[in-house]
Amino acid sequence: MSISRALLLILSLTLAACTEENPDFMIDLATGGTEAGQDMPRDTGARDAGPAVDKGPDKAPPPDGAPDKVKPCTGCKPGAVQKKACTKCGVQQRSCNGKCVWEPWSACTSQGVCTAGQTQSLACGKCGKQKRTCTSACAWGAWSGCAGQGSCKSGSTETKPCGNCAVQTRSCSSSCTWSTWGTCSKAGACKPGASQSQSCGDCGKQLRSCSSKCSWGGWGSCTGQGACKTGTTKSQSCGYCGKQIRSCSSSCGWGAWGSCTGQGTCKSGTVGGRACGNCGKQTRSCSSSCVWGAWGSCTGQGACKPGTTQTEKCGNCGKRSRSCSSTCGWGAWSACTGQGVCKSGTAGGRACGKCGKQSRTCSSTCAWGGWGSCTGQGACTPGDTQSQGCGTSCGSQNRTCLATCAWSSWGACTPGAGVCTPGSSSPCSGTNACGAPGTGTRSCTSSCAWGSCTIAKPPYCELVLHPSADTYVEEDDPTDVNGSDGTLESKAESGEEARVYVRFALPSFINGKTIQFAYLSLRNQYGYTTCANSALMPTTSLPGATWSEATLTWSTRPANGTCGSTTLTQQAGLVVTSYSTRWCRFNATDRVKCWAQGVTNNGLVIGHSSMPSTNGPKVKWYSRESYSSRRPVLWIRYTP
């Protein structure tokens, strides 16, 4: 570093220290001293836009021809120079002009190469790193040693010998570490000094050796060969035009001759003969290839083949037979056997039935077929009698069958004791399917007596019932018995609940019937003008056990059973419009269906589904012990 640059650096550091303690401190290069009180900004790395202190606007120059007036300078001293430190140990300066005003700051000059304290790193060696730091003089310090190096230089390779004159290689990775050794490549064919042999010729051998360069030398001469080549064969003739073979063994020597194969069936030129047909004869000759020629024609035969039999028909579908003797001649016919009972095609007949006739025919097997139908019969069997009704009171008359199987004329009509003419009808009265009186019709039977009265089945039956027992129980009076009261009370309030129990004696014939609908009618005592009032919309259940109105209390009430709907819904369209009437009708169809389907009739228990804690709805109904016209009513319509 030059002396002038060192001095400038010392000056910059001094200026920096001074301006840090006193922002108004400046060096006036024109006077060699310092000047305070100037409005000098700190170093921000940018130029000032104007003078540090505005001493007021300059006055306009005097008009032409007017004498100039000299006025004292109140700003900076013209020709004075100020300097200050800037980035990277540089220096900026400004000068005071003739108007006593500071010029803008100059650009930052004499800068170093870096900012004090800045660091820089650089790759080095085998994937290592070295660092340097910018000094307080804004110059780079020396590089540090190379640290964190790997075991090799990235991209380098190395090899080592392996196998038969081969090499294997490994490479240095980008992280300066060795890879695993590669496969052994470019190996030779053999190991130096090794030898190899192979078969040659007829079971001979030849050798070769491996050179120092791991390659095989040439094969030597073939030595130690046998008498033949392994697998070759020789053949010769034998027997009846046959052949036998011998083979060269794996040791190149001939084996023994094999068996004689491929022989013919005869010796060439020989002649043979045999029996044929029906005691005849035929001959053949052996050819030059030791094969028999074709047999000649069969000569000297008899009439049949010994042991064979012959049959023919005889008599009524019978059979007879004869046999061929050992000299090929037929023997005598046997007796006719197996004959049928008739001659095929003949017909027979007989009397049948009522002076009729039937016939049968002898079949092709000489057996009679089944009898045909009886034809030409008369109307009756001779001697039979017949009677029929007559007159209007079931009288009778008779007739007899003649020898010709025809009926005689009817005799005179004998009067009977009947009350009507068969087939006639008359009106009648009786009980219909609902058990009510009705009218119908009756018909006269074939015995001149009236049949039962038939009454048309109605589309439905109606049953109106009054309670056989009713009462109510109260939660707040759990031991009270209310079976003789003239009212039935239901109430929905927690702790003061009241429930109504009512039972109707259903006739047994209702069991199994289809219930079309059923309504429970109750008359209230409070004078509600509409049955849609929430207080009059109870729920119902079927008691799970029987009960008595003379003993039932809240404490002894039976548990509820399960069957049918739990809500007694108001009959559609029914509204109480008269204060004097007060009747409410509810749909109880589901409950009555349960009884008709076999559920035990323990009556109904009527309560409310919700239980408010206070001021719950309370209803009083007339019981069966009150006026007969105000008793509860169960109205049932069912299919008979």
C-alpha positions, 0 to 999 in steps of 0.5 A, a space after each residue: 500500500 502507498 504512503 499517500 493511500 495509508 495517510 488517506 486511510 488514517 484520515 478517513 478513520 479519524 473523520 469517522 471517529 470524530 463525526 460519530 462523536 460530533 456530527 457537526 465536525 468537519 475538516 476544512 482543507 482550505 484552512 487546515 482547521 476544523 469548522 463547527 456549526 455547519 449543518 453537515 449530514 451523516 454519511 449515507 452513501 448518497 450525495 447531498 441535494 444542496 448546501 448543508 445550511 440554507 442562509 437565505 435566498 440570493 438577491 437578484 443581481 443589480 440592473 445593467 449600469 448600476 454599480 455593484 455593492 460588496 456585501 460580507 459573506 455569511 455562509 461558508 468561506 469561499 474555497 474551503 473544502 470538507 471531507 467525510 468517510 463513505 462506504 468501503 473506507 472511501 472519502 467524499 468531499 465538497 467545496 464552498 463556492 464564491 457565494 459562500 454556499 457548499 457545493 454538493 458532495 462528490 462521489 465516494 472515492 479511494 474505496 477499498 475492495 470490501 466492507 470491513 468484517 465481510 467474509 468470503 469462502 472458496 472451494 479448495 483441495 479435495 472438496 474442502 473450503 477456505 475463508 478470508 475476512 475483510 479487514 478494518 482497512 477494507 482490504 481482504 485478509 489472507 486465505 485460511 487453510 483448506 479444511 474439510 477435505 475428502 479422501 480423493 480428488 473429484 473425478 479422479 480414478 484408480 485401478 488394481 489388478 484382478 483375476 486372469 490378467 484383468 483390472 478393476 477400477 473405482 472413481 472419486 465422487 463429487 463429494 471426494 469419496 471413493 466409490 466401491 471397486 468395479 467388476 473385474 474386466 478384460 480378464 484373460 481366458 486362463 491362468 498362466 501355467 494352467 493346462 487343458 485337454 480335449 478329446 480328439 479323433 477316435 477316443 484320442 487326446 490333445 493338450 494345450 497350455 496357458 501363456 504368461 499373458 493369460 491366453 491359451 496356446 495351440 492344441 498338440 497332436 492327437 494321441 492314443 486313438 482306438 479302432 473305430 469312431 464312437 457311435 458308428 455301426 456295422 451290419 451283416 445278414 442273418 436268419 430269414 432275410 434278417 440283419 444283425 448289428 454291432 456298435 463302436 463303444 465309447 472307448 472306440 472298440 467294436 462291441 459284440 454282434 447284436 441279435 438277428 432282427 428284421 427276419 421274415 416269417 419263412 425260408 425263401 422257397 418253402 410251401 405251406 397249407 391249411 384247412 379252410 371253409 367247410 372242410 376245404 384246403 388252400 396253399 401259399 409259398 414263401 417269397 425271396 424276401 422271406 415273406 409268405 405269399 397270399 393264400 390260394 383259393 379254398 377247394 374241396 368244401 362241404 355243404 356247411 360248417 361243422 357245429 353250425 345249426 339251422 332253424 325254420 318256422 313250422 306249425 302255429 309259429 313253432 320252430 325246428 332245427 338241424 346241425 352240421 356234422 364234422 364232415 360238413 353235411 346237414 343232419 335231419 330236422 328236429 320235431 316242431 316246438 314252441 307252437 302257439 294256441 292259434 293260427 296267425 290271422 284267425 278270429 274268434 267271438 263271444 256274447 257279452 254285456 246286455 245282449 252284445 258281442 265282442 271278438 278277438 284275433 290271433 296275432 302274428 305270434 300265434 297268441 290270442 289278442 285281447 277281447 274287443 269292446 262289447 258292441 250291439 248291446 241293449 238298454 238293460 240286463 234281462 230281469 232288471 227293474 227300474 223305478 222313477 218319481 212321478 206326480 207332484 208328491 214324489 210318487 213312483 212307477 216301475 218297469 222291467 228289462 225284457 229278454 231282448 235287453 230292452 225296457 218294458 213300458 212304465 207301470 202306473 204312478 203310485 202317489 207319495 208323501 212329499 210336500 213340494 215339487 222337486 226344483 221349485 223354490 219359495 221365500 223363507 226367513 232366518 238368521 243372517 251371518 251377523 246373527 240378525 233376522 233376515 229373509 232368503 229363499 229355499 228350494 225343493 229337493 229331489 225327495 220333495 222336501 224343502 231345503 235350508 233357508 239361504 240368506 245373502 251374506 251382508 258386506 259387514 256386521 256391526 257390534 255395539 258393546 257397553 263396558 262389562 267393567 270400568 274404573 280409574 286409578 290415581 297416582 296421588 291416591 295409590 290405594 283408592 278403589 274407584 270401581 263404583 264411581 259414576 265417572 272415569 278420570 284421566 289426568 296428565 301430570 307428573 306425580 298426579 297421573 290418573 288412568 282409566 281402565 275399561 273392558 268390553 265382553 267380546 263374543 267368541 265369534 269375533 275371533 279370527 274375523 277381519 275388523 274393518 274399523 272400531 270406535 270408542 265413544 266417551 262422553 265428557 263431563 267438562 263441557 268441552 265443545 270440540 273433541 280436538 281439545 288437547 286434553 281429550 287426546 289420550 293414548 291407550 295400551 292393552 293391560 298385560 294381565 286381568 283386573 277387577 274394578 272392585 279391587 284395582 288401585 294404582 299400586 296393583 295396576 298391571 303392567 301394559 302389554 304390547 299390540 297395536 297403535 298407542 294413540 287413540 286418534 279422533 274420528 275424522 270429521 267428528 266435532 262436538 257442536 252441541 254443549 248438551 251432547 259432549 260425545 267424543 269418538 276415537 279410532 280404536 281399530 288397532 286395539 280390537 284387531 289385536 283381540 280378534 287375532 288372539 291377544 287376551 282381552 284384558 280391556 283398555 288402559 287410557 292415559 296420556 303420552 306426555 306428563 307435564 310437571 304442573 297443570 296437566 290436562 284432566 278429563 272426566 268421562 261418564 262411567 257404566 255406573 252413570 246414566 245408561 245413555 251416557 255409558 262408554 260405547 265400543 262400536 265394531 264393524 267386521 267382515 262376516 
